Amino acid sequence: MFTVYVLYSPTFKKIYIGYTSDLSNRLASHNVYSKKGYTTRYRPWDVLYTESYIDKRAALKREKALKSARGRAFIWQVISEKYA
C-alpha cells in the first residue's frame, strides 16, 4: 500500500507533496529526524491530504499530477477551506 500525501506548514504557508509506503515514519522524518533539506526549514508540518494506492505506479502518477499547476490549485483550495 502506498500513500500520496500533502503536507502543509501553516507557519510558513508552504506545501510539500510526496508518496510513501509508511506515512507515520515519513511524517516523523519530515518533522523530527531530517537534518537538512527543504522540509527542515518549514517545520512543523501537518498532514493536509492523503490518498491510498495499491500500486506504486499509480501513486507516482498521482503525485506527479498533484505537483502540476492544476494539482497545486486543488491543494490550495483544500487549504483555503480547511484554514479559513
N, C-alpha and C positions, 0 to 999 in steps of 0.2 A: 504494500500500500504506500502510495506517495501523496504528499500534501503540497499543494501550491499555496503559498501564504503571502500576505501583505502585512508588513509591519509599519506602524506609524509612530513617529516621535512627536507628541503634542507640544513639547517644549520648543522644538526647533522647526516644527511643521514640515518634516521630511518623511518620505516613504521609502520602503525597501521591499522589493519583490524577489521571491526565491522559491525553491522547492526542496523537499527533504523527505526522507523516509522515517525521521524521528523528530517531530516538531518540538517536543518539550526540550530535548537535548539541544536542538538548533537554536531555540529561543534563549536558552541559558548561554550558549556560545556567543550570541549577539549581545546579550546584556551583561555578562559576567566574565567569561573565560577569555575572549579575544583580547589581545594586547595591541593590535594595530589594525587599520583598515577603516573603511567608510563607516561601518556601524558603530565603532567605538566612539566616534566623535559626537554622535547624536543620541546617546543613551539618556533615559531609558526608552525602550521600545515596547509598544503594546501590539498584540496581535489584533489586527483590524478585520481581516477577511481570510477565509480558508476555503479550499475546495479539495476533495479527495479523489484520487485516481488509482486504479489497479495497475495500470500500465505506465511505465516510466516515460515512454514516448509521448503519451497523451499529456502527462504532467508538464513535460518540457514545452510542448506545443502551447499549452495554456499559459505557462509562464511567459513565453515569448509574446503571446497576444496581449497579456496584461502590461507588458513593457512598451507596447506600441502607444501612439498618441490616443487612439480610441480607448485602449485599456486603461491608460492613466486618467483619462476623462471620467471613466466609470469609477475608478478608485477615489478620485477627488469628490465625486458625487456622493459616494458612501461616507466619506469623511464629513462632508458638509451636513449630511443628515444625522450622523452619529454625534458630532461635536458642535452642533448648532446651539 
